[in-house]
Amino acid sequence: MADKTQKPVLLTMKDIRIEGRSDETWSEIIKGVDLTLHKGEVLGLIGESGAGKSTLGLAAMGFTRDGCRISGGTIDFDGIDLRSASESQRRGLRGKRIAYVAQSAAASFNPAHRLIDQYSEAPVQHGVMGRAEAERDAVELYRRMQLPNPGDIGFRYPHQVSGGQLQRAMTAMAMACRPDLIIFDEPTTALDVTTQIEVLAAIRDIVAQFDTAAIYITHDLAVVAQMADRIKVLLRGVEVEEADTRTMLSSPKEDYTKSLWAVRSLARPAQPAVRDAVPVVSVQGVTAGYGSTDVLKNVGFDIHKRRTVAVVGESGSGKSTTARVITGLLPPRQGRVLFDGQPLPADYRQRTRDQLRQAQMIYQMADTALNPKLRLRELIGRPAQMYLGLRGKALETRIKDLLTLIELEPAKYIDRLPSELSGGQKQRIGIARALAAEPKFIICDEVTSALDQLVAEGILKLLDRLQSEFDLAYMFITHDLATVKAIADEVVVMQNGRVVEQGEKDEMFHPPHDPYTELLLSSVPEMDPDWLTRLLEERAAKKA
């Protein structure tokens, strides 16, 4: 990547200190971090969950979440002191000159307004363009972000598009005013690998075209290698080290940084194939959809005890819809689901309490899956109370055991609200909530997509251990093929609502492949700064 440090400085943050409040006590969560960003430069912020990446990124806008405050340091954005600026001055910058792309698009969009209305709001209010011009601009950016039907998709509501499509719409919305600085907070977390390639390419292209500076927050080291000119590593609110991307990848200095690089090697041997036993879950010839549209078309596969079936495919392929059919949230038009060889009622409302207990789900977006008004003891305790009848001391003990299991100290976390947790900690609470019912089968819907590499490795090891101890069966929905290699026994590849290929993991990662499977495999980012450029050039050459 070209050296951009010769360009004028856009953002300077010196000795930044940010405090968080818990039970009226303030403690430092960012401890004297410096940050310098030049115009047109991309700085990658990496580190494990709770390192302070998002907190520091938001501080670059002169903003903190509720329960936090900037207690020290200076923030200079293009000659403007954001700490001493009035709130109206800061508000005038946000959305126009400084934009933010959140990790969870589903939690960030207003569900009552169409996408194009929300896109147009910032450029119209800031006087950048009129409404008609904003709508035309939206269509153009939707096209560049590879959204389907760019002329029409903006007139849908957030719930009418997939998670990956919603994340791309948010990225387009952040670029509406062509800002000088964009903070990308895990913008490709919800995307499958094929879509991620297009989005990364579009982000990189637009950043370069408009000479936009960016802070790119991510836990995916291979992604940050494609996007960043420099990388800063954080750990518990302190800078570990900083270097240009190639130096950081080839020769990191600190042991912590080296440990981040090492965790991508996790892979466990597949369990022996099961041919004659009764599956825990059997999906048989399922066709299902919404309204008059079939989303699933004759889908079928089995999941056996102590086995993990990874279901992979691009956004909108039908992975999560299959999970909804299994859990009874979406009755199929045709086909059926068997549990331990017995047909399950298609509608969850007709299932017994024990049938409901035996199949649990861990959701992709912990931000929207956890009730923000309930404390962790209630979130984890309700399934144990409802399904197992636990009360009093027994319930309290179970909640603490589950918190310990997911590596959150009970005394410290049991009475916290979800808003007091990092993204990774919220997802671990989702896992604990599913385990609280003592199920036989768990659907894991992108459960590690919001987690940094170190935490994700710990969660995968935990799920593996629990599977062995309790003979659990897993359906693992994911777009991360590194995760598939780490945990799966069998792989089901879906495209446009159909199963295009399935088989044992070891077979699926060796050719020959279905063309779509080959596309997925070739789209997995590598720890090489030139990988994305090389891939795009190879694909362009094939099309020529």
N, C-alpha and C positions, 0 to 999 in steps of 0.2 A: 504494500500500500504506500502511496506517496506521503512524504513528510509534510504534514500540515501545521507543524509547530511554528513555521515561519510566518504564518498568517496572524492578523491582529487577535489579541486576547478578547474573548467574548464574556467569559464568566470566570471570576476568581472567588474562591471560598477559602478563608483562612481561619485556622484554629476553631472550626465549627464544633460547638458543644450543644447537644440536644438532650433534654431530660424528659423522662416519662413518669407519669404519676400512677401510683397504685396505693389505694387506701390512704390517700392524703400524703403519701411519702413520695418525694421526687428523687429519682436516681438517674445518672447519666447513661444514655444508650448510644450516643455518638460522643467520642472522647477526644476532641482536638484534631479533627481530620482536615487536611488541606486538599483543595481541588482546583486545577486550572484547566480551562477548555478554550481552544482557539476556534475561530470561525471555520466552519466546514469540517471540523474534527469530530470523530466519534470515539468516546471514551467508554470502555466496557467496565462495569462494576460487577464483580463476582464475589462470592462468599456463601457460606452456609446460611440456612434459615435463621433469622434473628441477628444477622451480622450488622444490619443497619443500612442495607442497600437502598431499599425503598424510602426509608426515612431521610437519607441523605439526598436522594433524587428529588423528593418533594421539597426539601429545604432549598434546592436550587431555584425554586419558584417563589421563595419567601413564604413557604406554606408548611404547616405541620398538621398532623391528624389530631383529633380531639384527644386530650390527655397527654399531649406532648407540648414542649415549648423550646424555642431556641434560647439558650441561656448564655451563649458566648460566641465570639467570632464575628467575622464580617462576610457579607455576600454582595459582591459587586457584579451587576449584570450590565455590560456595555455602558459603564459610567454611572449607573443608577444603583444607589445603596438600598438594597431590598429590605434591610432590617429597619432603616429609618424612614423608608417611604410610607406614605399613607396607604390605607387599605384600598382606597379608590385608585391610587396609582398602580398598585400591584394588580388589582382587578383589570385595569386597562391593558396590562401586559399579558395576562393569562388568556390563552386562547388565540391571541393575536400574534405576539412575538415569542411567547413561551407556551408550548403545548405539551399535553401529557397523554400517553397511551397506557391505560390501566391493564393490569394482569387479567382481571375478570370483567370481560365485556358484558356478560349477562347481568352483573350486579351494578354496572355503570350506566347502562342505557335506561331512559325512562320508558317503561313498558306501555305507556298510554299514547306515545307519539311515534309517528312513522320515522324510519331511518333518515329520509331526506329532509324532514322537518328539523331533526336534531343536527344534521350536517349543516344546514343553512343558518342556524341560529347565530353561531359565532361570527362568520363573515358579514352578516347583515347588521348585527348589533354593533360590531366594531367599525362599520362603514367601509369595509374592504370591497364589497360588491353588493348589488341588489339581489332580490330574491330570485328572479328569473336566471340571472347569471350564475348564482350560487347553485341552483338546481342543475344547470348545464355542466358546471364544474364538477358537481358530485358524480354525475354520470361518467365523466371522463376519468375521474380518479377511481371510481368503482371498476371501470374497465382495466385500468392499470394495475389494480389490486387483484385482478383475475376473478372478480365476482361474477356469478352466472347472471345472464339477462341484466346487464348493467343499466339499461334504460328503464327497467321495471322494478328491480329489487329494492330501490329506495322507497317505494310506496308500500312496502311491507312493514309490519310491526316487528319489534325485536324477537318475539316468540315464534315468528313465522320463518325464521332462518336458522341454520345450524350454528353451533358454537363457533366453529371455524370461520364461517361467513360473517358472523357478528364481530369477531375480532378484527377481521380485515376492514369491515365498515368503520370500526372505531379508529383504525390507523388512518384511513382516508379522511375521517372527520378531523383528526388532529392536524392534518396537512392543509386544511381548507384555507387558512389565512397565510399559508406559506411562511411559517414562523422561522425565527432565527435559531431557536433552540427547541428540540423535542426530547422529552424524557420518555423513553420506551421502557416500561416496567413489565418485563416478561411478555412481549407482544406476540410471540409465536407459541406460547405454552399450550394453547388449546388446539393447535393446528396439526394435522397429519403431515407426514414427511413430504409428500408431493406438493401439498398446498404451501407448506413452509418454504420450499424452494422459491416459489413464485413470489411470496410475500417478502422474503429476505431480499430477493433481487429487486423488487419494486421499491422497498425502503432504501436500499443502497443507491439505486438509480436516482430517486427523488432527492435524497440527501446531497448527492453529488451535483445534480442539476441545479439546485437552488442554493448550493453552498451552505446548507443547513448544518449546524452543529447538533450533536446528539449525545445524550448519556444513555447507554444501552445496558439495562439491568437484566441479568439473566443468571440462571444456574447451569445452563447448557454451555459447556466449555467449547464444544465444536461450533456452536452457533456464534458465540462471541468472537471466535477466531476468524469468522468470515466477515464480521461487521466492524470490528473495532480497530482503530489505529494504535491505541494504547489500552492497557488493562490495569485496573487498580483492584487489589484484593483486600477485602475487609474481613475482620473476625471480631465479633463482639464489640463493634463500635470503634475499632482501632484499625488503622491502615497497617497491613502486613508488608506489602511491597507494591511497587508500580514500575512498569516498563513498557516499551513498545511491544506489540503483539508477538512478533517473531521471537524476540528475546525471551519473553515470558513463556512461550510454548516450548522453546528449545532448551532453555537453561534457567528455570526458576531458582531463586536463591534460598527461599525459606522452606522449611520442612512442611509447613501447613499447605503452601501452594503445591508442593510436590504430591501431597496426599490427595488434593483435589484432582490432579491429573491421573492418579493411579486407580481411582474407584471405577473407571469405565471398563475395567477388565472383569468385572463380576459375571460369572456364568456358572450355572450348576448343571450337572448331568440330568438328562431327561429320565423320568421314571419309566419302568418297563411298560410297554404297550399292553393294554387290556383288551382281550377279544371276546371273552365269553361271559364275564360278570354282568350283572344288571347295572346299568348306569345310574348314577345319582340323579342326573337330569338328562332327559332325551327330548330334543326339539325335532319334531317330525313333520315335514312338509308344510311349514308355516307360511302362509300368505297373510299379510296385515298391512294396514295403512291408516291414513287420516282422510276423512271425507271420502271422496271417490277415487283417491289416488293410492295405488298399492306401493308401499315403501319396501316391503319384504315380499319376495317371490319364491315360494317353494324352498324355504331355508330349512336345513336339517343338519344336526350334529349331536354327538353324545359327550357327556362329561362324567368321568368315573371318579370314584373315591381316591383321594390322595393324588389326583391329577389336576394339572392346570392347563386349560385350553385358552390360548390367546386368540382373540378375535381382532383382526387388523383390517384396515381399509381407510380410504380417504374420508374426509368430512362429508356426511350425507349418504354414506354407503349402507347404513342400516344397522350399525353395531349397537347403538344405544336403543334403537327401536326393538331389536331382538331382546335386549334386557327387559324392556317394558312388557313385552309379551310373556316372558318367563315369570316375571313377578306379578302378572295379572293386572297390570295397569292399562294394558291395551289388548283386549280380546281379539284373537285372530279371526280372519274371515274363513280361512281354511287351515287344516292341520291341528296339531295338539302338542301339549307339553306333558311329559310323564316325569314323575318324581318317585324314585325307587320302584319303577315299573308300574306305578299306578297313575292314571290320568288326573291331572290337576284341573279343578274348575277354571275356566278361562278368565273369569272376573274375580279379582282378589276379594271382593266383598262376599263371595260365596265360599271362600276357603276357610278351613278351621283355623283356630288360633295356633295350633301346632304346625300346620302347613305354612302359615305365615312366618312363624318363628324359624323354621328350618332353612328358609331362603332369605338372606339379608343382602343389602346393597350398600356399597361405599360410593359416594357420588364424586363426580369430577370437580365441581366447583364448591368447595367448602364454604365460600363466602355466602352462597345462596342456599346451601343445604342445612346450615345451622341457624336455629332461631336466635336472633341477636339479643333477645330479652331474657334468655335462660342462662343460668350459670352452668359450668361444666358438670357439676354434680347432678343437675337435673337432666342435662342432655344425655349423659352416659347412663344415669340411673333409671330413666323411664323404661327402656327396653327390658332391663333386668327386673324391674318391678312388674311390668305388664306381662311378660312371657314366663318368668320364673317365679313370680310371686314373692320376691325378696322384699323385706321390710326392715326398718330399724338398723340395728348394728350389722346384720348380715348384708344389707344393701350398702351401707357405708364401707364395709370391708371390700365388697366386690368393686365398687367404684374406685377405691384407692388401688386395688390390685390391677385394674385395667389401666389406670394412669401410669403406674409403675411399668406395666408391660409395654406401653408406647413411649417410655422414657421421658415422662413429664413428672416432676416431683409432686406427689399428692398435696402436701402441706402448702406448697407454693401456688398450685394451679386450681385446686378443686373448686374454689369459689370465684374464679375469674369468669368474665364474660367473653364471648368470642372476639369482641373488638379489642380485647387486651392481648390477643395472640398474634403471632406472625402467620403468614399464609401456610407454612409447613406445619405449624402447631395445630392450626384449624383442621388440616387434613388428617392429622393423627387422631384428633378427637372423633372425626368421622369413622375412622377405623375402629376405635375403641367402642363407639356406639354400636357398630355392627357386631362386634365380638360379644357385647354384653348379653345378647339373646342366646348365645351358645348354639349357633346354627350349624347345619351340616354342609351348606353350600353358600358361597359368597360371590356376588358379582362385584368385581373391582373395576369401576368405570374411570379409567385414567387416574388412578389413585396416586401415582408418583409424578404426574405432570407438573404439579405446582411445587415440587420439592427440589432442593438443591441435590447435587450428586451424592454428598456424604449422607444426608438424611434419607434420600431415596434408597441408597444401598442398605441402610439399616432397616428400613421398612420392608424391603424385599427379603432380607434375611429373616426378619420377624415373621412375615407371612409364610416363608418356607418352613420355619420351625413349627409354627402353629399347625400347618398342614400335616406335618409328620406326627405331631403329638395328638391331634384330634381327628385325623383322617378326613380333613376337609377337602372339598372339591371347589375349585375356583374357575370362574369365567373371567378372564382378564382382558378387558377392552383397552386397547392402547394404540397409539400411532408411533410409539417409540420402539423401533426394532431392537435397540440395545436392551431394552427391558424384556422383550420377547426372548432374546438369547439368555437373559439372566434367570428367567423364572419358568418359562413355558415347557410343557411336555408335548403339546400338540398345537398346531397353528391352523386357524380357519381364516382365509382371506376373502373379504367381501368387497363387491363393487356393484353399485347401482341396485342394491337390495338382493343380490344373488351371491351364493357361495361359488367363487370361481376356482378355488383350489383349497385343499385341506390335506393334512398329513402330519406325521411325526416331525418334531422340530428339526432333527438332524437331516431329514430328507428335504425339508422346505428351504434350508439354507444352502443347498447344493443344487446346481443345474442338472437337468433342464427345468425351467420355470414357465408358468403361464406368463405371457407378456406383461400383464398388470403386476404380478408378483415381482417380476424383474424390475419394473419401474419403481416399485416401493423400495426394493433392496438397494437400487442405485441412488436413491434419494436420501440415504442416511448420511448426515454431515460427518465429515472426518476432521481430525485435529490437524488441519493443514490450511493455512490462510489462503492458499490458492485453489482450494477444492471447489468452491462455488463458481469461481470464474471459469475454471477448467470444465466443470460439468455443463454450464450454460453454453460454452463454446462447442462442446461435443454434441449437445442436443441441437444447437442451431445448424451445425454441419450436417447432421442427419436429415434435417428438414429441407436443407438446400437442394 
